[in-house]
Amino acid sequence: MAKELYVGSISPKATEEDIKKLFSVVGRVTSIHLITDPETGQFKECGYVRMSSVEETKDAIETLDGALLINRVITVSEARPQQQKKKFGAGRGRFGRGGGKAGGARGKSGPESRPGKKGK
C-alpha cells in the first residue's frame, strides 16, 4: 500500500488547512494536492493527501472514509498510480493518416501529376 490517498466529494468551501486538520487526527500529513481544471482553474472537488507512513494511510481510510468535512461526506481511498496517457496517432500526422498530401500522386505537384492533363 502506498502513502497517498484519494479524497473525493470535497466541499468547494473546504480549504487545504481544513483537510490538513481533519487528516492530522490519524497522523502526519506530508502534502495535499487539490485538483483544479487546467483551463478554468475551477476546483474539481477532489484531491490527494499524502501521509507520512503506510500505517497512517490505512488508519485514514478506516477512520475518515464517510466523514463529514464542512457540509459534505467525503470518500477516502488508496490513490491508484497515475497511468501514462497514450498519445493518439503518435508520429503519424494528423488523425493518424500520415504526413503526405491527400489524394493521388504523393510529392508531385503541377500538371504532370494529374492524369489526363498535359503540361504546357
DSSP file (Angstrom, degrees, kcal/mol; ACC not computed):
  #  RESIDUE AA STRUCTURE BP1 BP2  ACC     N-H-->O    O-->H-N    N-H-->O    O-->H-N    TCO  KAPPA ALPHA  PHI   PSI    X-CA   Y-CA   Z-CA
    1    1 A M              0   0    0      0, 0.0    53,-0.1     0, 0.0    56,-0.1   0.000 360.0 360.0 360.0 140.2    0.0    0.0    0.0
    2    2 A A        -     0   0    0     77,-0.2    51,-0.1     2,-0.2    55,-0.0  -0.255 360.0-118.7 -84.6 176.6    1.2    3.5   -0.8
    3    3 A K  S    S+     0   0    0     54,-0.1    48,-2.6    -2,-0.1     2,-0.4   0.411  83.7  94.8 -95.1   0.1    1.2    6.5    1.4
    4    4 A E  E     -A   50   0A   0     46,-0.2    75,-2.2    75,-0.2     2,-0.3  -0.771  55.6-161.5-103.4 140.4   -1.1    8.6   -0.9
    5    5 A L  E     -AB  49  78A   0     44,-3.0    44,-1.9    -2,-0.4     2,-0.5  -0.884  13.9-138.2-117.4 145.7   -4.8    8.8   -0.5
    6    6 A Y  E     -AB  48  77A   0     71,-3.2    71,-2.2    -2,-0.3     2,-0.5  -0.892  20.1-164.2 -97.7 133.2   -7.5    9.9   -3.0
    7    7 A V  E     -AB  47  76A   0     40,-2.9    40,-2.2    -2,-0.5     3,-0.2  -0.979  10.1-176.2-122.2 121.9  -10.2   12.1   -1.4
    8    8 A G  E     +AB  46  75A   0     67,-2.2    67,-2.0    -2,-0.5    38,-0.2  -0.713  55.1  34.0-116.2 166.2  -13.5   12.7   -3.2
    9    9 A S  S    S+     0   0    0     36,-0.6     2,-0.3    -2,-0.2    37,-0.2   0.835  71.8 171.9  60.9  38.3  -16.6   14.7   -2.7
   10   10 A I        -     0   0    0     35,-2.1    -1,-0.2    -3,-0.2    60,-0.1  -0.608  36.6-112.6 -78.1 134.1  -14.8   17.6   -1.1
   11   11 A S    >   -     0   0    0     58,-0.3     3,-1.5    -2,-0.3    -1,-0.1  -0.375  15.2-129.2 -62.7 140.8  -16.9   20.7   -0.4
   12   12 A P  T 3  S+     0   0    0      0, 0.0    -1,-0.1     0, 0.0    31,-0.1   0.714 110.3  61.4 -63.4 -17.7  -15.9   23.7   -2.5
   13   13 A K  T 3  S+     0   0    0      2,-0.1     2,-0.1     0, 0.0    57,-0.1   0.648  83.6 102.5 -80.6 -15.8  -15.9   25.6    0.8
   14   14 A A    <   -     0   0    0     -3,-1.5     2,-0.2    55,-0.1    -4,-0.0  -0.418  57.6-156.2 -72.9 142.6  -13.1   23.4    2.2
   15   15 A T     >  -     0   0    0     -2,-0.1     4,-2.0     1,-0.1     5,-0.2  -0.663  33.1-105.1-108.7 168.9   -9.5   24.7    2.3
   16   16 A E  H  > S+     0   0    0     -2,-0.2     4,-2.7     1,-0.2     5,-0.2   0.888 123.9  55.4 -58.1 -38.4   -6.2   22.8    2.3
   17   17 A E  H  > S+     0   0    0      2,-0.2     4,-2.4     1,-0.2    -1,-0.2   0.891 105.0  51.5 -63.8 -40.1   -6.0   23.8    6.0
   18   18 A D  H  > S+     0   0    0      2,-0.2     4,-2.0     1,-0.2    -1,-0.2   0.920 112.8  45.9 -60.2 -44.2   -9.4   22.2    6.7
   19   19 A I  H  X S+     0   0    0     -4,-2.0     4,-2.5     2,-0.2     5,-0.2   0.907 111.5  51.6 -67.0 -42.6   -8.3   19.0    5.0
   20   20 A K  H  X S+     0   0    0     -4,-2.7     4,-1.8     1,-0.2    -2,-0.2   0.909 109.3  50.5 -61.6 -42.8   -4.9   19.0    6.9
   21   21 A K  H  < S+     0   0    0     -4,-2.4     4,-0.4     2,-0.2    -1,-0.2   0.919 112.1  47.4 -61.6 -43.9   -6.7   19.4   10.2
   22   22 A L  H >< S+     0   0    0     -4,-2.0     3,-1.2     1,-0.2     4,-0.3   0.943 115.4  42.9 -64.0 -48.1   -9.0   16.5    9.5
   23   23 A F  H >X S+     0   0    0     -4,-2.5     3,-1.3     1,-0.3     4,-0.7   0.730 100.4  71.3 -73.9 -21.4   -6.3   14.1    8.4
   24   24 A S  T 3< S+     0   0    0     -4,-1.8    -1,-0.3     1,-0.3    -2,-0.2   0.668  81.3  75.9 -67.2 -15.4   -3.9   15.2   11.2
   25   25 A V  T <4 S+     0   0    0     -3,-1.2    -1,-0.3    -4,-0.4    -2,-0.2   0.839 105.3  33.5 -61.9 -32.9   -6.3   13.3   13.5
   26   26 A V  T <4 S-     0   0    0     -3,-1.3     2,-0.3    -4,-0.3    -1,-0.2   0.518 131.1 -50.8-103.2  -7.3   -4.8   10.0   12.2
   27   27 A G  S  < S-     0   0    0     -4,-0.7     2,-0.5    32,-0.1    -1,-0.2  -0.988  78.0 -35.1 163.8-170.3   -1.2   11.1   11.6
   28   28 A R        -     0   0    0     -2,-0.3    24,-1.7    -3,-0.1     2,-0.5  -0.706  47.0-145.7 -87.2 123.6    1.2   13.5   10.0
   29   29 A V  E     -C   51   0A   0     -2,-0.5    22,-0.2    22,-0.2     3,-0.1  -0.759  16.1-178.0 -86.3 125.0    0.1   14.9    6.6
   30   30 A T  E     -     0   0A   0     20,-3.0     2,-0.3    -2,-0.5    21,-0.2   0.736  64.4  -3.7 -97.4 -25.9    3.1   15.5    4.3
   31   31 A S  E     -C   50   0A   0     19,-1.3    19,-2.8     2,-0.0     2,-0.4  -0.983  50.7-157.7-163.1 155.9    1.3   17.0    1.4
   32   32 A I  E     -C   49   0A   0     -2,-0.3     2,-0.4    17,-0.2    17,-0.2  -1.000   7.8-173.9-135.4 134.2   -2.1   17.9   -0.1
   33   33 A H  E     -C   48   0A   0     15,-2.8    15,-2.7    -2,-0.4     2,-0.4  -0.935   7.9-161.6-132.3 110.1   -2.9   18.4   -3.7
   34   34 A L  E     -C   47   0A   0     -2,-0.4     2,-0.4    13,-0.2    13,-0.3  -0.762  22.5-123.5 -92.0 136.5   -6.3   19.7   -4.7
   35   35 A I  E     +     0   0A   0     11,-2.4     9,-2.9    -2,-0.4    11,-0.4  -0.628  32.0 178.3 -85.6 130.6   -7.4   19.1   -8.3
   36   36 A T  E     -C   43   0A   0     -2,-0.4     7,-0.2     7,-0.3     6,-0.1  -0.936  38.8 -98.4-127.2 153.8   -8.4   22.1  -10.4
   37   37 A D     >  -     0   0    0      5,-2.8     4,-2.5    -2,-0.3     5,-0.1  -0.556  30.4-140.8 -68.2 127.1   -9.4   22.3  -14.0
   38   38 A P  T  4 S+     0   0    0      0, 0.0    -1,-0.1     0, 0.0    -3,-0.0   0.784  97.2  41.1 -64.4 -26.8   -6.4   23.4  -16.0
   39   39 A E  T  4 S+     0   0    0      3,-0.1    -2,-0.0     1,-0.1    -3,-0.0   0.895 129.9  22.3 -87.2 -43.4   -8.4   25.7  -18.3
   40   40 A T  T  4 S-     0   0    0      2,-0.1     3,-0.1     0, 0.0    -1,-0.1   0.678  89.5-132.1-100.2 -20.0  -10.8   27.4  -15.9
   41   41 A G     <  +     0   0    0     -4,-2.5     2,-0.2     1,-0.3     3,-0.0   0.524  52.9 152.9  78.4   4.8   -9.0   26.9  -12.6
   42   42 A Q        -     0   0    0     -5,-0.1    -5,-2.8    -6,-0.1    -1,-0.3  -0.483  52.4-109.1 -73.0 136.2  -12.2   25.6  -11.0
   43   43 A F  E     - C   0  36A   0     -7,-0.2    -7,-0.3    -2,-0.2    -1,-0.1  -0.455  19.6-151.5 -65.4 130.0  -11.8   23.2   -8.1
   44   44 A K  E     -     0   0A   0     -9,-2.9   -35,-0.2     2,-0.3    -8,-0.1   0.320  36.8-116.4 -89.9   7.8  -12.9   19.7   -9.1
   45   45 A E  E    S+     0   0A   0    -10,-0.3   -35,-2.1     1,-0.2   -36,-0.6   0.787  85.1  81.0  64.0  31.0  -13.9   18.8   -5.6
   46   46 A C  E     +A    8   0A   0    -11,-0.4   -11,-2.4   -38,-0.2     2,-0.3  -0.965  47.8 153.8-152.9 167.8  -11.3   16.1   -5.2
   47   47 A G  E     -AC   7  34A   0    -40,-2.2   -40,-2.9    -2,-0.3     2,-0.4  -0.971  35.6 -91.5-174.7-172.7   -7.6   15.8   -4.3
   48   48 A Y  E     -AC   6  33A   0    -15,-2.7   -15,-2.8    -2,-0.3     2,-0.4  -0.967  22.4-166.4-126.6 138.5   -4.7   13.8   -2.9
   49   49 A V  E     -AC   5  32A   0    -44,-1.9   -44,-3.0    -2,-0.4     2,-0.5  -0.992   8.9-154.6-123.7 130.1   -3.4   13.6    0.6
   50   50 A R  E     -AC   4  31A   0    -19,-2.8   -20,-3.0    -2,-0.4   -19,-1.3  -0.915   9.4-159.4-107.4 128.6    0.0   12.1    1.4
   51   51 A M  E     - C   0  29A   0    -48,-2.6   -22,-0.2    -2,-0.5     6,-0.1  -0.590  26.4-117.2-100.1 165.1    0.6   10.7    4.9
   52   52 A S  S    S+     0   0    0    -24,-1.7     2,-0.3    -2,-0.2   -23,-0.1   0.663  92.1  23.9 -81.0 -14.8    4.0   10.0    6.5
   53   53 A S  S  > S-     0   0    0    -25,-0.2     4,-1.7   -50,-0.1     5,-0.1  -0.981  72.1-120.0-146.6 160.2    3.5    6.3    6.8
   54   54 A V  H  > S+     0   0    0     -2,-0.3     4,-2.3     1,-0.2     5,-0.2   0.876 114.7  56.5 -64.2 -38.4    1.6    3.4    5.3
   55   55 A E  H  > S+     0   0    0      1,-0.2     4,-2.3     2,-0.2    -1,-0.2   0.907 106.8  48.6 -61.3 -42.6    0.1    2.6    8.7
   56   56 A E  H  > S+     0   0    0      2,-0.2     4,-2.3     1,-0.2    -1,-0.2   0.855 108.4  55.3 -66.3 -34.0   -1.3    6.2    8.9
   57   57 A T  H  X S+     0   0    0     -4,-1.7     4,-1.9     2,-0.2    -2,-0.2   0.932 109.1  46.5 -63.2 -46.0   -2.7    5.8    5.4
   58   58 A K  H  X S+     0   0    0     -4,-2.3     4,-2.4     1,-0.2    -2,-0.2   0.918 112.4  50.7 -61.4 -44.1   -4.6    2.7    6.4
   59   59 A D  H  X S+     0   0    0     -4,-2.3     4,-2.6     1,-0.2     5,-0.3   0.883 107.8  53.5 -61.9 -38.9   -5.9    4.4    9.6
   60   60 A A  H  X S+     0   0    0     -4,-2.3     4,-2.9     2,-0.2     5,-0.5   0.907 109.8  47.3 -63.7 -42.0   -7.0    7.4    7.5
   61   61 A I  H  X S+     0   0    0     -4,-1.9     4,-1.4     1,-0.2    -2,-0.2   0.951 116.1  43.9 -64.0 -48.7   -9.1    5.1    5.2
   62   62 A E  H  < S+     0   0    0     -4,-2.4    -2,-0.2     1,-0.2    -1,-0.2   0.871 124.8  33.8 -64.2 -37.9  -10.7    3.3    8.1
   63   63 A T  H  < S+     0   0    0     -4,-2.6    -2,-0.2    -5,-0.2    -3,-0.2   0.869 125.2  34.0 -88.2 -39.8  -11.4    6.4   10.1
   64   64 A L  H >< S+     0   0    0     -4,-2.9     3,-2.5    -5,-0.3     2,-0.5   0.601  79.6 108.7-103.3 -12.7  -12.2    9.1    7.6
   65   65 A D  T 3< S+     0   0    0     -4,-1.4    10,-0.2    -5,-0.5   -58,-0.0  -0.544  97.2  15.7 -65.4 118.9  -13.9    7.4    4.7
   66   66 A G  T 3  S+     0   0    0      8,-2.3    -1,-0.3    -2,-0.5     9,-0.1   0.479  96.5 142.3  93.2   4.9  -17.5    8.7    5.1
   67   67 A A    <   -     0   0    0     -3,-2.5     7,-2.6     7,-0.2     2,-0.5  -0.405  54.9-113.3 -76.4 155.4  -16.5   11.5    7.5
   68   68 A L  E     -D   73   0B   0      5,-0.2     2,-0.5    -2,-0.1     5,-0.2  -0.802  31.7-177.2 -91.2 124.5  -18.2   14.9    7.3
   69   69 A L  E >   -D   72   0B   0      3,-3.1     3,-1.9    -2,-0.5     2,-1.0  -0.981  66.6 -44.3-123.9 117.0  -16.0   17.8    6.2
   70   70 A I  T 3  S-     0   0    0     -2,-0.5    -2,-0.0     1,-0.3   -60,-0.0  -0.514 127.5 -24.1  59.8 -98.4  -17.7   21.2    6.2
   71   71 A N  T 3  S+     0   0    0     -2,-1.0     2,-0.3     2,-0.0    -1,-0.3   0.138 123.1  77.4-128.2  19.8  -21.0   20.2    4.6
   72   72 A R  E <  S-D   69   0B   0     -3,-1.9    -3,-3.1   -61,-0.1     2,-0.7  -0.964  72.2-125.6-133.8 147.8  -20.1   17.0    2.6
   73   73 A V  E     -D   68   0B   0     -2,-0.3    -5,-0.2    -5,-0.2     2,-0.2  -0.838  39.0-149.4 -87.2 119.3  -19.5   13.4    3.4
   74   74 A I        -     0   0    0     -7,-2.6    -8,-2.3    -2,-0.7     2,-0.4  -0.491   6.0-136.0 -90.9 158.7  -16.0   12.7    1.8
   75   75 A T  E     -B    8   0A   0    -67,-2.0   -67,-2.2   -10,-0.2     2,-0.4  -0.938  18.0-168.5-110.2 138.8  -14.7    9.4    0.4
   76   76 A V  E     +B    7   0A   0     -2,-0.4     2,-0.3   -69,-0.2   -69,-0.2  -0.993  19.1 148.6-130.1 124.9  -11.2    8.3    1.3
   77   77 A S  E     -B    6   0A   0    -71,-2.2   -71,-3.2    -2,-0.4     2,-0.2  -0.937  53.3 -75.8-147.0 168.1   -9.4    5.5   -0.6
   78   78 A E  E     -B    5   0A   0     -2,-0.3   -73,-0.2   -73,-0.2     2,-0.2  -0.499  53.2-117.8 -67.5 132.9   -5.9    4.5   -1.6
   79   79 A A        -     0   0    0    -75,-2.2   -77,-0.2    -2,-0.2   -75,-0.2  -0.532  24.6-133.7 -73.0 136.0   -4.7    6.5   -4.6
   80   80 A R        -     0   0    0     -2,-0.2     3,-0.1     1,-0.1    -1,-0.0  -0.623  32.5 -92.9 -85.8 149.8   -4.0    4.5   -7.7
   81   81 A P        -     0   0    0      0, 0.0     2,-0.2     0, 0.0    -1,-0.1  -0.327  48.0-101.9 -60.1 143.4   -0.8    5.1   -9.6
   82   82 A Q        -     0   0    0      1,-0.1     2,-0.3    -3,-0.1     3,-0.0  -0.488  36.9-132.9 -68.9 132.9   -1.2    7.6  -12.4
   83   83 A Q        -     0   0    0     -2,-0.2     2,-0.2    -3,-0.1    -1,-0.1  -0.636  20.9-108.2 -88.4 145.8   -1.5    5.9  -15.8
   84   84 A Q        -     0   0    0     -2,-0.3     2,-0.4     1,-0.1    -1,-0.1  -0.520  34.7-121.5 -68.5 134.0    0.6    7.2  -18.7
   85   85 A K        -     0   0    0     -2,-0.2     2,-0.3     1,-0.0    -1,-0.1  -0.640  24.3-126.2 -78.4 133.1   -1.6    8.9  -21.3
   86   86 A K        -     0   0    0     -2,-0.4     2,-0.6     1,-0.1    -1,-0.0  -0.609  18.9-124.8 -79.3 137.5   -1.4    7.3  -24.7
   87   87 A K    >   -     0   0    0     -2,-0.3     3,-1.2     1,-0.0     2,-0.4  -0.745  26.0-127.3 -84.8 120.0   -0.5    9.6  -27.5
   88   88 A F  T 3  S-     0   0    0     -2,-0.6     8,-0.2     1,-0.3     7,-0.1  -0.525  84.7 -11.1 -71.0 121.4   -3.2    9.4  -30.1
   89   89 A G  T >  S-     0   0    0     -2,-0.4     3,-2.1     1,-0.2     4,-0.3   0.822  87.6-161.9  63.0  33.7   -1.8    8.7  -33.6
   90   90 A A  T <   -     0   0    0     -3,-1.2    -1,-0.2     1,-0.3     4,-0.0  -0.223  67.5  -1.8 -55.0 127.3    1.8    9.4  -32.4
   91   91 A G  T 3  S+     0   0    0      1,-0.1    -1,-0.3     7,-0.0    -2,-0.1   0.526 109.8  94.3  75.3   6.7    4.2   10.0  -35.2
   92   92 A R  S <  S-     0   0    0     -3,-2.1     6,-3.3     1,-0.4    -2,-0.1   0.315  86.8-116.6-114.5   9.5    1.6    9.5  -37.9
   93   93 A G    >   -     0   0    0     -4,-0.3     3,-1.7     4,-0.2    -1,-0.4  -0.260  65.0 -13.0  84.1-176.8    0.4   13.1  -38.6
   94   94 A R  G >  S-     0   0    0      1,-0.3     3,-1.4     4,-0.2     4,-0.1  -0.359 134.8  -1.6 -64.3 132.3   -3.0   14.5  -38.0
   95   95 A F  G 3  S-     0   0    0      1,-0.3    -1,-0.3    -7,-0.1    -6,-0.1   0.682 119.7 -77.6  60.4  22.0   -5.7   11.9  -37.4
   96   96 A G  G <  S+     0   0    0     -3,-1.7    -1,-0.3    -7,-0.3    -2,-0.2   0.724 104.0 118.5  69.1  21.8   -3.2    9.1  -37.9
   97   97 A R  S <  S-     0   0    0     -3,-1.4     3,-0.2     1,-0.3    -4,-0.2   0.516  75.3-106.4 -99.8  -5.8   -3.2    9.4  -41.7
   98   98 A G        -     0   0    0     -6,-3.3    -1,-0.3     1,-0.1    -4,-0.2  -0.285  31.5 -85.3  97.8 169.0    0.4   10.2  -42.3
   99   99 A G  S    S+     0   0    0     -6,-0.1    -1,-0.1    -2,-0.1     3,-0.1   0.492  87.6 103.8 -96.4  -2.7    2.0   13.5  -43.3
  100  100 A G  S    S-     0   0    0     -3,-0.2     2,-0.1     1,-0.1     6,-0.1  -0.072  80.5 -81.3 -74.7 176.6    1.6   13.3  -47.1
  101  101 A K        -     0   0    0      1,-0.1     2,-0.2     4,-0.1    -1,-0.1  -0.467  48.6-108.5 -76.2 150.1   -0.8   15.2  -49.3
  102  102 A A  S    S+     0   0    0     -2,-0.1     2,-0.2    -3,-0.1    -1,-0.1  -0.485  79.1  25.0 -75.1 148.2   -4.3   13.8  -49.6
  103  103 A G  S    S-     0   0    0     -2,-0.2    -2,-0.0     1,-0.1     3,-0.0  -0.587 101.2 -24.0 102.6-162.0   -5.2   12.2  -52.9
  104  104 A G  S    S+     0   0    0     -2,-0.2     2,-0.2     1,-0.1    -1,-0.1   0.956 107.2  33.6 -60.1-100.6   -3.4   10.6  -55.8
  105  105 A A  S    S-     0   0    0      8,-0.4     2,-0.4     1,-0.1     3,-0.3  -0.421  72.3-143.9 -72.7 129.1    0.3   11.3  -56.5
  106  106 A R  S    S+     0   0    0     -2,-0.2     3,-0.1     1,-0.2    -1,-0.1  -0.747  75.9   5.8 -94.7 137.2    2.4   12.0  -53.5
  107  107 A G  S    S+     0   0    0     -2,-0.4     2,-0.4     1,-0.2    -1,-0.2   0.424 104.9 103.0  79.7  -2.8    5.2   14.5  -53.5
  108  108 A K        +     0   0    0     -3,-0.3     2,-0.3     5,-0.1    -1,-0.2  -0.857  43.9 177.5-112.2 148.4    4.4   15.8  -57.0
  109  109 A S        +     0   0    0     -2,-0.4     3,-0.3    -3,-0.1     5,-0.0  -0.934  36.8  48.3-141.0 167.9    2.7   18.9  -57.9
  110  110 A G  S >  S-     0   0    0     -2,-0.3     3,-1.4     1,-0.2     4,-0.3  -0.304 102.0 -49.0  92.7 179.6    1.7   20.7  -61.1
  111  111 A P  G >  S+     0   0    0      0, 0.0     3,-1.3     0, 0.0     6,-0.3   0.782 126.6  66.2 -64.0 -28.8    0.0   19.5  -64.3
  112  112 A E  G 3  S+     0   0    0     -3,-0.3    -2,-0.1     1,-0.3     4,-0.1   0.710  96.8  56.7 -68.5 -16.6    2.3   16.4  -64.7
  113  113 A S  G <  S+     0   0    0     -3,-1.4    -8,-0.4     2,-0.1    -1,-0.3   0.584  91.6  81.4 -88.8  -9.2    0.9   14.9  -61.5
  114  114 A R  S X  S-     0   0    0     -3,-1.3     3,-1.7    -4,-0.3    -1,-0.0  -0.860  84.0-125.5-101.2 118.2   -2.7   15.0  -62.7
  115  115 A P  T 3  S+     0   0    0      0, 0.0     3,-0.1     0, 0.0    -2,-0.1  -0.295  92.7  18.8 -60.2 140.0   -3.7   12.1  -65.1
  116  116 A G  T 3  S+     0   0    0      1,-0.2     2,-0.4    -4,-0.1    -4,-0.1   0.398 101.6 106.1  83.7  -4.7   -5.1   13.2  -68.4
  117  117 A K    <   -     0   0    0     -3,-1.7     2,-0.4    -6,-0.3    -1,-0.2  -0.899  58.2-148.0-110.2 137.9   -3.7   16.7  -68.1
  118  118 A K        -     0   0    0     -2,-0.4     2,-0.1    -3,-0.1    -6,-0.1  -0.844  15.2-124.4-105.4 139.6   -0.8   17.8  -70.2
  119  119 A G              0   0    0     -2,-0.4    -9,-0.0     1,-0.1    -1,-0.0  -0.399 360.0 360.0 -76.3 159.2    1.8   20.4  -69.1
  120  120 A K              0   0    0     -2,-0.1    -1,-0.1     0, 0.0    -2,-0.0   0.439 360.0 360.0 -91.7 360.0    2.4   23.5  -71.2
